[in-house]
């Protein structure tokens, strides 16, 4: 009869950390994806999708030209597009970051 330890060992032998590819520790939960907290954090820092990044938007959308404060919510801002439309609300730091990334992308 198979023991619990043997069952856990066989299950974790075939699973690898999504960041480094190393084997997951024996004590890892069944749904674990990373071998340690540092690798989990590093994986999330290096993901390609970023908030308001150019990769998430349609290329045919008008470029952002400025930052305007939201009329209803103080401390929140929207990015203004060349066609006059506005983005979703973001804080000032995110708005500046997005505007800078779009300006950088527009340079030849």
N, C-alpha and C positions, 0 to 999 in steps of 0.2 A: 504494500500500500504506500502511496506517495505521501510524504509529509508536507506540511504547510511550507516549511523552509525550502524544500526541493521545488515546490510549485512556484514560489516567489523567485527563486534563483533562475529557473528556466524561463520565466516570463521576462525578467530584467536582462537576461543575457542577450536577447535579440533586440533590445531597444537602445537607441543611441541619442545622445544629447543633440538637439537641433542646432546648437551653436558650434560646438567643437567636434562633434561626431564620436566622442568618447562614450564608454558604457555608463549607463545610469547606475547609481549606487543601489545596493540591495534594499536599503531602507526607503527607496523612492516610492511614492504613491503610484497607483496604477495609471493615473492621468498625467504624471510628470512628463515634462518635455525637455527639461534642462537638468544637468548634473549638479549645479550649484546656483545660489542666488546671483552670484556675479555674472554667470553666463546668461541668466535670464535677463538681467538688466542690460548687458552688452548687446544682446540680440534685439531688444526693443529700441535701444539707442541707434542701432544701425539699420533699422527697417527703412526701406526706400520710400514709403508713403509718409509724408509729413503734412501737417495741418496747413491748408491753403497753398500747397505746392502746385507748381505748374503741371505736374503729371496727373493730377486729379481733375483738371478742368479741360473742357472742350477747347481745342485750338482755335475754333472759329469765334469764341467769345471775345468781346472787346477787352483790350488791356486795361489794367487799373491805372488811373492817373492821379489819384489823390486820396486823402483820408478825411472823412467828415465825422463829426460827433453825432451820435444818435439823438434824435429829438426827444424820445421818451425816456431812455435809460441813461442817466448821467454816468460817466466813466466808461461807457461803451462806445465803440466806433464802428464805422462801416467803410469799406473801400469803394470809391467811386470809379465806375468804368467810363471809358471814352464816350459810350453811347448814353450816359446819364443814369444808367441803372446802378443799384447798390448791392453790395455783397451781404452776407449774413453778419450779425454782430460779432465783434471780437474785441479783446482788450487792446490797448494802445501798443503794447509790445508786439503782439501778433500782427497787428495792422502794419506796423513799420517793417517787420520782417517780411511779410508778404509783398509789400510794395517794393522793397529792395530786391527781392528775388525776381519779381517780374521786370523791374528796370534792368537788372543784370542780364536777364534772358533776352531782352529786346535789343541789347547792344550787338552790333555786327561783329 
